Amino acid sequence: MHHNLQSITLRDQLKRDYPWTTAPLIVGAPMRVMSGPEMALAISGAGGIGFIGPGLKPESTAEDLETARSIIFSSSSSSSSSSGIRTLERDVLPIGIGFQLWNGSLETSAAAVGKYRPAAAWLFAPRDGLQAEVNTWTVRLREVSPETKIWLQVGTLQEALDAVQSSREGGKPDVLVVQGAEAGGHGRATDGVGVITLIPEIADALFGNEKGKNGMIPLFAAGGIMDGRGAAAALGLGAAGAVMGTRFLAATEARISKGYQDEVLRASDGGKNTLRTQLYNHLRGTLGWPEQWSPRTVVNQSWVEQQAGVGFEELKKRHDRAVSEDGGSKAWGPEGRTATYAGAGVGLVKSVEDAGAIVEGVRGEAVGIIQGLQELAKL
């Protein structure tokens, strides 16, 4: 069954909700700590939607949103201000904010959203994977900031169905981010599939046979998208836009260690050299992630030695030593030991660029591919 592309069908709605944006819509994922206010604003300033990631503590959200607002105010009188910056007239920040629910603070988060009113709030990873907690967060954030659109990250068909069927509890999201198994960072541990099958199946299940019953919730594709080829493919699958995380690890504005960024540029063959494991969470002292989710990371010595039988306590000592020596410069790379979260497409990331240039480059390449396919169809 053929379905209209969401990027076309929902163009007017998306422009109304995010008036500074330019199609095809490119989104910067809310990577924990690494996606800060500078990068989020650079992405939105280029016509995309930039998200600030969760910080080291719940209070970090308000601090980052305050920084974003300060940047906007300082830029608002500049002749070079972007259309994204000028949306301050609407009294809504032209960026989004991400929340990790399982260890987040709802009231601290709600206070920040209510005060700063970001354009979107991205929810992910409820305790025990239950939609009920998502509903609680959704209702509360809408109470404090009705203008803020709720984005929910899902990685399975069932998660998507649970989300759209939660409207009676007030938890139905405004956007679904459909994350494929290729994604870096935390995703489905065992039951994820590639975005090329996940997007169409979710679209068919939600909108295919009973058009209008569930409305047309925008679906944004995430996982393995590194360039205009991936973005064009996402649109062809029926997504309203494309989300990128790993590609923005190599943005000049990313809050990332040089060793980490260098490893993102070096790594290749993600099918062989990345995998999902909780090992690196545990080495870093991060415990408690719900079992449904596990992070994709670049393989290094910690994993190699664990497979060779080295015990966790010894691995932890070696990890901590690597992180502390020489400013942590030895913590990353093939001989490194700490987490290097990245997607399976990491081998496609070859250069560090400004985030705005990445958005414009990906958008331009995607448009060129789409136009080329249109010409092919005429033959």
N, C-alpha and C positions, 0 to 999 in steps of 0.2 A: 504494500500500500504506500502510495506517495504522500508525503506531508510537506507543506510549505516550510521553507527554511525559517527558523525562528528569528534569524538575524534580519529577515525582511518583514515577517509578520509582526514582530514586536518592536520594530524600529521606532515608532512614534512613542510607545510606552517607555522605552529605555531612554529616549531623548528627554522625555518629560521628567523622569525620575533622576536622571543624571545629565543635566543640560549642557555641561561643558564637554561631553564626550564626542568622539568621532568614530564612525563605523569604518571597518570592522572593529569591534570593541575588544581591547586588550586589557587584561586585569593583572595586577601584581598581587600575588598571594601573600597572606599575612604570616610570613615566616617568623617564628618566635625569635625575638630580640633582633634578628638580622634585618627585618623590614621596619625601618624607623620612619619618622615624620618627613625627613628630607627626601627619602626615596619615594614614599607614597605621594608627596606633592609633585615630585618630578614626573611620575607616571601620569597623574591626573592632569598636570600641566601640559602634557603631550597629547591629551585627548583620551587617555585611558582612565582606569579606576585604580588608584593605588590604595593598598590596605596596610595599616600599621599592624605588626604582629604582637602577640602577647609578650609582656616583658618578664623580667626576672621575678617580679612580685606584682600582685594585683594593683598596687598604687602606681605602677609604671604607666598604666594606660592613661591616667589623667595627666601625668607629666609629659608624655609624648603628645597628647592632644593639645596641651597648653603650648608646647613648642611649635606644633603645626599652626596653631592660631597666630602665634607671634610672627612666624614666617610670613603668613598671609598678610597680616597687618603691615609688616615692614615692606611688603612687595606691592600692596594695593595701590600705592601712589606712583609706582614706577611705570614708565611708558612701555616697558617690556613685559608687564604682567600678562600672564596667559589667561585664556578664557576660563580655565579652571580656577585660578586665583580670584577672578572677578565674581565668582558665584557667592562670595561672601555677602553680597547684597541680599541673598536669600536667607542669610543667617544660618546656613547649614554648611558645615565644612565639606569641601569637595573631595573627600577621601573616606575610606572605610576603616573600621577597627575590628581586629579579630579576637575571639575569646575561646580559650580552651576550657571547656566546662567542668571536667572531672576534678580539677584542682583550682578552679577559679572562685572568685567571690562575687556572687550576684549583686549584692548591695553596693559594693565598691565599684563594680562595673557599671551598674545603673546610675550611680551618682555621676560618674565621668560622662556617660552618654547623655544624661539629662543636662549637664552643664555645657557640653561642647557641641552636641548635636551633629555627629558625623553623618554623612549621607547613607552609610550602610554599616551594619554590624554582622560579622561572619561568625557563626556558631559551629563548634565542632567538638566531638568526643565527650558526650554526656557520661555521667557515672553509670557503669554497667551497660552502656549503650542504649539506654532507655529513652524513648521519645518523650516521656513525661517530663524529664528535666529540661529538654529542649522547649517544651511548651511553657514551662514556668519562666524560663529566661525570656522567651519571645514575648509573653504577655507583659512582663515587667518592663522590658526595654521599650515596648510600644507605649506603655503608660507614661514613661518619663520623656520620650521623644517620638511622637507620632510620625515625624518626618523621616526618621531613620528606617531604612528598609532592612528587613531581616534576610540574611543569606545563610543557608544551611548546607554544610558539606555532607555529601552522602557518597557511599562507595559500593552500594548494592541496590538491586531493584527493590528489595523489601524495605530498606531504609527510606527510599523515595516514596513508596506507597504509604508507609507509616506517617511520613511528614505531611503529605497532601490530605490524608484522611483525618488529620488531627485538627481540622478547622473548628469542630465543635468545642474544643478546649482552647481555641484561640491561638493555636500553635502553628498554623499553616504559614510557611515561609513565603517571602516575596520572590526569592530566587533560590534555585537548587544548584549548587556546585557539584557536578558529577565527576568524581575523582577516579580515574583508572588506576590499575595496579602498577603502571609505569612510574607513578609519582614518587618524588623524594619525600623525605620527612615521614610523618606518621600517616599510614593508610591501613586498609584492611589487611589483617595479618595472614589469613588463610583463604578467604572467600572472595577476594577481589579479582576482577577480570579487566581486560584491556578496555580503554575508553572507546575504541572503534566498535565494540559490540555493546558496551554498557549504555552509551547515549541513545542509540536507536531503540534498544529494548525498553528503556525507561520512558522515552517519548511515546512509543506505541502503547505502553501500559497506561500512561497517564492521559493521553490525548487521542489515541488512535481510533478507537471504536465508538466512543461515546463523546464526541466532540462537544466541548463546552461544559461537561460535567465537572471537571476539575479546574476549569479556567485554563489559561495558557501561562503557566509559571515559566519564566525564562530559565533555561538550562544552560549553564556555563561549563565548558569542558575543561578538565584539568588532568594533568598526568602525561609527561613525555613531550609537551609542546615547547619547542626551543626556538622556533623560527617561523617565517611566514608559511612554510610548507605545512607545519603542524596546525597553524591557525586556520589556513584555508581548509584543511581536512576537517577540523572541528566544525566549521560552518557547514561543510558538506554533509556531516553527520546529522545536522539539525540543531546544533547549538546556537545560542544567541551571541556567544562570544567565547574567547579563549583566555584561560588563566595560565600564567607562567610563574613558577617559583624558582627552580634551579637556574634558569637563564639570568634572573636578577641577582643571584649570588655573585655574578660577575659584573655588577653595576658599580660605578664609582661611589654611589651613595650608600651602598649596602654596609650595614654595621657588622663587619666580618673581619676576622684576622687575616693578615696577608698569607699566612701559611695555608689556611683553609681555602682562600680564593685561588691561590696558586694550584692547589690540588684539584679544584674544580676545572681549571684550565688544562691540567695534565691528564686527568682521568679519561679513559675511553672504554669502549666495549662494555656498556653498562649491564648487558645480559650476563656477562661473566664476572665483572668486577664490582657490581653492587648487589646487595641482598637485604632482606628484611630480618632484623634480629633485635631483641631487647638488650643484647650484651652491652652496647655502647651507652644506652640509658643508665644501666646499672653501674657501669664504670664511672660515669659522671655523677652518680649519686641520685639519679632521678628514678624514683620508685613509685609504683601505684598506677601506672597506666592501665586502663581497662584492657583485658586480654584481646578484645576485638581488633585493636590497632597495634601496629608495630612499625618502626621507622626503617626506611630504605637508606642505606649508607654505603659509602665506598669502602671496600675491603682493605684492611691494613693488618699490621702484625697482631693486634689483639685477637682478631678473629682467627687468623692462621694458627696462632699458638693455642687458642682454645681448642681448635679442631685436632691439634697434636697432643692434647691431653693436659695442658698446663691448667692448674686450678685457678678459680676466680680470685682468691686472695692474692696470689702471686701476680696475676694479670693486673689487679687493681694497683699494686705497688709499682709495677712497671709503667702503668698508665699515668699515675700521679707524678712519678719522677719525670716522665717525658713532658708533661704539661708545665711543670715548674722550671725545667732547665732552659736556659737561653731564651727566656721570655716566651716559652712555649713553641719556639720555632721548629722543634723536633716532634711536635705532637701530631703533625699531619704528614701525608705522603705515604708511599708504600711501606716504609719502615716506621711510620708513625703509629699512634696507639689510640687516639681519641676520635670521637664521633665526627664524621664528615658526611652529614646528611645531604643526599643529592639524588635526583631522579635517574632512571635507567637511560635517559637520553643525554647524560652528562657529556658524552663524547662529542656532541654537537656544539658545545660551548667552547669557543676558541679565543675569545678576546674580551677584555674589560672595556665597557663603554658606559657613557652616561645613560641613566635609566630612560630619559626622554628619547634619546637617540635609538635605544633598543625598541621602544614602543613604535616609533615612527618607521624604523627599518622593517620590523615584523609586519606592520600594517601595510606598508608599501609593497613588500614581497607578496603578501597574501592577495592584495588587490591585483597585482600583476598575474598571479597564477589564475585567479578567477576570470580575469579578462581573457587570458590565453585559452582557458577551457571553453569560454563562450565562442571564441573564434573556431576552436576545434569542432564545436557542435554545428557550425555552419557548413562544414566540409561535406 
